[in-house]
């Protein structure tokens, strides 16, 4: 039986003003052992999200042996626009690419949320987050990034994002992208959607030891729209066995999804881990508890392993990676006003 123990927890950035809010953290490990966290932060506006020109994507670094995360730097920023939805992508050179969105409808986005008027940009670090190259257009069609990419043995990077190409904009489909040149250029893969009327978005990918790429998604009932406070559905899943070129039809899993971001990680040859909100109610303002679950059958069935953050409150949008000591690291958004970091030891 798997066992998990939280051995450390600390703030990446803690609460200091109820008018300041944080959103959508991401986490990755650099080749030098540094952990990098990024999140969107700014003045609270629509639905608890930062949407004004002050909103930036902040990066903090935890070096090996350090007790505290570094003071954050605004790596994703533009004085004209809100910068949002940051994720980390890694290539075979060990470079870390920060992918982020510039919202071109800044200051009115709280009424025209996610209408496709965004641009995706990148910045790259080659030294574990100490310095960053200038920003440049990503070459990826506008969309909503939420989770990191997977890196195949041949160096291909496979990335999945919420598509903004359909009439509903960010509501019901996932687009696959592939890069064969370390993230310099991207080619479009297929667009995926559920065939039962439910809406999928914010895909999380994991690469299994046999080369299969597995996807798990955030889900919403198509008849009600996002954030309706209805009963939670389940996450949907799809797989690719040819390096991301083709995918199976997304189908329901057996694990709940409350219209909130999840993350998955390929832990060992038998195990996939998922961080998710284990709650039957899809309420954007009460996403808790945050729970770690595991699957021993490639995502067909799931068992809860440990509670990461207790109810009540908004404790959601997890991101995970393994550190150089083999421990699981998790960051998540705590009540829209802080980002917390947890370290776990996991044993059979």
C-alpha positions, 0 to 999 in steps of 0.5 A, spaced: 500 500 500 502 506 498 503 511 503 505 519 503 507 523 508 508 531 508 515 533 511 515 540 509 511 546 508 512 553 507 510 559 503 512 561 496 509 567 497 504 569 503 498 573 504 500 580 505 494 584 503 487 582 501 487 586 495 493 582 492 491 576 489 495 570 486 493 565 480 495 559 477 502 557 479 506 552 476 512 548 478 519 545 475 526 542 477 532 545 473 538 541 472 542 544 477 537 542 482 533 549 483 526 549 484 522 554 480 515 556 481 511 561 477 504 564 478 500 570 476 499 576 481 496 583 481 490 587 484 484 583 485 479 584 479 474 579 476 472 573 480 478 573 484 483 573 479 488 579 477 486 582 470 489 589 470 495 592 467 499 591 474 498 583 473 504 580 472 507 573 472 512 572 478 518 567 478 521 565 485 527 560 486 528 555 491 536 553 491 538 546 494 539 547 501 535 553 502 530 554 507 526 560 503 524 561 496 527 567 493 524 574 492 519 573 486 521 577 479 516 579 474 519 575 469 512 575 465 510 582 464 508 588 459 506 595 461 500 595 456 497 588 458 495 583 463 500 577 463 497 571 465 497 563 465 504 562 466 507 555 465 514 552 464 516 547 458 523 544 458 527 541 452 532 536 451 538 542 453 535 543 460 533 549 458 526 552 462 521 556 457 516 560 461 510 560 456 505 566 458 499 570 455 498 577 454 491 579 455 490 584 449 483 586 452 486 588 459 482 592 463 475 590 460 477 582 461 473 581 467 467 582 462 470 579 456 473 573 459 477 569 455 474 571 448 481 569 444 484 576 444 491 574 447 498 572 445 502 567 447 510 569 449 516 566 452 522 567 456 528 562 457 533 561 462 539 557 461 541 557 468 536 555 473 532 561 473 537 566 475 537 570 468 532 570 463 532 571 455 528 577 452 521 575 451 519 573 444 512 571 441 511 563 442 509 561 435 503 558 438 496 560 436 492 563 442 490 559 447 490 558 455 496 554 458 495 551 464 500 545 465 507 543 463 509 539 457 512 532 456 519 531 453 520 525 449 526 520 448 527 523 441 527 530 444 520 532 442 516 536 446 509 535 447 504 541 450 497 541 450 492 547 452 485 549 452 483 551 445 480 558 443 479 556 436 472 554 437 466 559 438 465 558 445 472 560 446 476 557 452 470 552 454 470 546 450 476 543 447 484 541 447 489 543 442 496 539 442 502 542 440 509 539 438 516 542 437 522 538 434 527 544 435 527 545 443 521 549 443 523 554 438 517 553 433 511 549 434 506 545 429 499 543 431 497 537 433 489 535 433 484 538 437 480 534 442 473 534 445 468 530 449 463 527 444 457 527 450 456 534 450 461 536 456 466 541 456 474 539 457 479 544 458 486 545 462 489 538 460 495 535 464 499 530 461 504 525 463 509 520 460 509 513 461 515 508 461 512 505 455 512 511 451 504 512 452 502 520 453 496 520 458 492 526 458 487 528 464 482 534 464 478 539 467 471 538 466 464 542 466 457 540 464 456 543 457 448 545 459 450 550 465 457 553 463 463 554 467 462 556 475 455 554 475 456 551 482 453 545 480 455 537 481 462 535 480 463 531 474 469 527 473 475 528 469 476 526 462 482 522 459 485 521 452 492 517 450 497 518 445 501 512 443 505 515 437 508 521 440 503 526 441 501 525 433 494 522 434 490 521 440 484 517 442 477 520 444 477 523 450 472 519 455 470 519 462 474 517 468 472 515 475 475 521 479 471 527 480 473 534 477 469 540 480 471 545 474 478 546 477 485 545 474 489 538 476 496 536 475 498 529 474 505 526 474 508 519 472 511 517 479 513 510 477 512 504 472 506 502 476 503 509 478 500 515 476 499 521 481 494 526 481 493 532 485 485 534 485 479 537 489 476 532 492 469 535 493 462 533 489 460 541 488 463 545 483 463 552 486 469 556 484 469 559 491 470 553 495 475 549 491 477 544 497 480 540 500 486 539 495 487 531 495 493 527 492 490 520 489 494 515 485 492 510 480 495 503 479 492 501 472 493 507 468 488 512 470 482 507 470 481 507 478 483 512 483 485 511 490 486 517 495 493 517 498 493 524 503 490 530 504 494 536 502 490 542 504 484 541 508 477 545 507 474 550 507 476 555 502 479 556 495 485 551 495 486 549 488 490 549 482 496 544 484 502 543 480 507 538 481 514 535 480 519 531 483 526 534 486 533 531 485 532 527 492 526 523 489 521 527 493 514 530 491 513 537 491 507 541 490 505 548 490 497 550 490 493 557 490 491 558 497 485 562 498 487 567 492 492 570 496 498 566 497 502 560 494 504 554 498 509 549 497 509 542 500 514 536 500 512 529 500 515 522 501 512 517 498 513 510 499 510 503 497 
